[in-house]
Amino acid sequence: MSAPVVVKDRVAVYSLGCSKNLVDAERLMRMFESAGIAVAFEPDLEGEWFDTDDRIHVVVNTCGFIGDAQEESVNEILAWAEARTAGDIDGLYVMGCLSQRFADELRTEIPEVDAWRGKTDWASLVGLITSRHPGSAPWDRVLTTPRHHAYIKIAEGCDRMCAFCAIPLITGRYRSRPVEEIVEEARALVARGVRELNVIAQDLTSYGKDLYGRVEIARLVDALADVEGVEWIRLHYAYPNEFPMDLLDVMARRPNVCKYLDIALQHASDKVLSNMRRHITLRETEELLAEIRRRVPGIHLRTTLMTGFPGEGEEEFAELLDFVRRQRFERMGAFAYSEEQGTYGALHFEDSIPQEEKERRRDLLMEAQQEISAEIQAAKVGKTFKVVIDREEPDYYVGRTEFDSPEVDPEVLVEKTRPLARGEFCNVTITQAYPFELLGRVADDER
């Protein structure tokens, strides 16, 4: 008599949107593992992972920040809903920002989804699928990034209430994690081989106000820099208003804190900044940028700008374009305004600028930035930079300098003059430059 077939559960997790969402997905995956469930990150439906008699559950972690991201999330859900109907998977579950905001509407429109959960309702979802309570450290997670770098999320939520942004409606008020817990997580990551920490939050420059009654981002970064084995610490998503200047002292003093800052400015016209409820003026912005560059020589600034917000006429856009040309940001992105339900902007302003005009202005900004980037990159030819190797391609290794965040910034293509390992740090001399790419060779191999 043959033994009965034991059917087990498997979970595949798919994450959309930002790196903060990715950290949430990684934590969810660790909870499934702690409950004894086999879990995989974004396996191919046509691949071997799905070729099994086990029960397959799919979790889609959605983004709901702007219209394009919402559309991408809905399309991903619909694709898996077809797989659910076809019997290719046994369960479909949706979590994240989109689900947090629109679950009631989507539940009716996509009945194939077995359950909808919010942005941080991970334990409930694990319990629903496994009937077990997950037991793991609050920060423990599966790493989906290359082994040598990881994102470390220091807070959730936002108190800024900018007119265009739905994040506070989704995530709620700002909630900092204790310094000690974050440092403990960093030590655990280093023990697993991580050497680069990309610090993230919706607004890292408010860190600590809710816990300690004052901003403590400088103290936190200083403590992270003390963790033995950390080669690089990179900071993402600063807010310009009430910027904590003591953070600059830490950046200048600590060699393993990258001279890199991601600070979303959004606009340069006083009229538009006021409409956006950014609580800062053009003059104050320029004074802040000048002080950052003065106190942290060589820093690379990444910013994000928006076109087409209500109140942006031709004059206001000209101010923005002139600002970009004058400031010469090392890294810059731009996007067209998308009216978001429930935000101050949607409630108090008419979204009257045609989409085509918003996109035209965005494209003009990016054209100007491409010229600036080409000049900044060209100035690096002949100079030597510390580079971390991310991967190997057939003809070259691909790495990044301290000025390059994973996924969004330029890469360095390194000649194969000797073997290099993923995660290895080496000095590379730049030989050629393009607007969004550098070419070089290991400095030790120069003749």
SULBELUR-V209556 format. One record per helix or strand of 3 or more residues. SS is the DSSP state (@ for helix, = for strand). FROM is the first residue (numbers start at 0). TO is the last residue. Records with the same first field share a line. If there is no record, write none. Layout:
SS->FROM-TO + FROM-TO
//
This chain:
=->8-14 + 37-40 + 54-61 + 90-95 + 148-152 + 195-199 + 231-238 + 256-263 + 299-306 + 330-335 + 383-391 + 395-399 + 410-414 + 424-433 + 436-441
@->18-33 + 47-49 + 66-85 + 96-108 + 121-129 + 166-170 + 178-190 + 203-205 + 208-211 + 216-224 + 245-252 + 269-275 + 281-294 + 313-326 + 343-347 + 354-377 + 442-444
//
